[in-house]
Amino acid sequence: MRKNSKEATREAILAAARTVLASDGPEALKVSRVAALAGINRGTAYQHFQTREDLIKATVEWVSDHLSSTIYGDLEFNEDGSLVELNPGSIYEVISLMVNFAVENPTLGRVWLFELLASENPGEDKFFRLFKKTTQQLAESQYSQGDIDVEALSVIVLSGYFIWPEWVRAHADTDSARAGMAARMSREMLRLFMHGVLKTEEFPQFEDILKQ
């Protein structure tokens, strides 16, 4: 279905806002600047977002929704937010998905991190809550070690996912180099889970990956 002009204009504004947030942070986000970047009239932009705060809120909500749907969109959830089917055996695939998405979409990662840094209650972010919930489900399963601090683990893991692309940007200038750095992060994240979260003896198939 084709978007109407109002929806298209709103999306253009949000796309420009994401660009500003990713490059200069929330302090630089102004409706007038975003309107100019989007190539629309400033008055039109104000019809969609009357204040800078409205624009910031809508932008970070879009990013959080996009991350949630991209990472978890193909999974089935219960009403309480837990996964219908927990499959720790696929954890390396999930890790690789997260790392590759972050490396291929560094702008979204920067926007999301800026939002958390500026938020008075970062734990209420939609994507963080979803990630924490699934991490908690894994930590409480028979496959995991005991006494895992789920919130601290979630912060450590997500920080790694979305900060690593900055190292990739600085050190990799070809697709193959970026892919190589993504593979490095995927292996080390798997190592973190293997020796800090999961019961190692349950997943001998992962040892070969760690030796690569």
Rosetta blueprint (number, residue, H / E / L):
1 M L
2 R L
3 K L
4 N L
5 S H
6 K H
7 E H
8 A H
9 T H
10 R H
11 E H
12 A H
13 I H
14 L H
15 A H
16 A H
17 A H
18 R H
19 T H
20 V H
21 L H
22 A H
23 S H
24 D H
25 G L
26 P H
27 E H
28 A H
29 L L
30 K L
31 V H
32 S H
33 R H
34 V H
35 A H
36 A H
37 L H
38 A H
39 G L
40 I L
41 N L
42 R H
43 G H
44 T H
45 A H
46 Y H
47 Q H
48 H H
49 F L
50 Q L
51 T L
52 R H
53 E H
54 D H
55 L H
56 I H
57 K H
58 A H
59 T H
60 V H
61 E H
62 W H
63 V H
64 S H
65 D H
66 H H
67 L H
68 S H
69 S H
70 T H
71 I H
72 Y H
73 G L
74 D L
75 L L
76 E L
77 F E
78 N L
79 E L
80 D L
81 G L
82 S L
83 L E
84 V L
85 E L
86 L L
87 N L
88 P H
89 G H
90 S H
91 I H
92 Y H
93 E H
94 V H
95 I H
96 S H
97 L H
98 M H
99 V H
100 N H
101 F H
102 A H
103 V H
104 E H
105 N L
106 P H
107 T H
108 L H
109 G H
110 R H
111 V H
112 W H
113 L H
114 F H
115 E H
116 L H
117 L H
118 A H
119 S L
120 E L
121 N L
122 P H
123 G H
124 E H
125 D L
126 K H
127 F H
128 F H
129 R H
130 L H
131 F H
132 K H
133 K H
134 T H
135 T H
136 Q H
137 Q H
138 L H
139 A H
140 E L
141 S L
142 Q L
143 Y L
144 S E
145 Q L
146 G L
147 D L
148 I L
149 D L
150 V H
151 E H
152 A H
153 L H
154 S H
155 V H
156 I H
157 V H
158 L H
159 S H
160 G H
161 Y H
162 F H
163 I H
164 W H
165 P H
166 E H
167 W H
168 V H
169 R H
170 A H
171 H H
172 A L
173 D L
174 T L
175 D H
176 S H
177 A H
178 R H
179 A H
180 G H
181 M H
182 A H
183 A H
184 R H
185 M H
186 S H
187 R H
188 E H
189 M H
190 L H
191 R H
192 L H
193 F H
194 M H
195 H H
196 G H
197 V L
198 L E
199 K L
200 T H
201 E H
202 E H
203 F L
204 P H
205 Q H
206 F H
207 E H
208 D H
209 I H
210 L H
211 K L
212 Q L
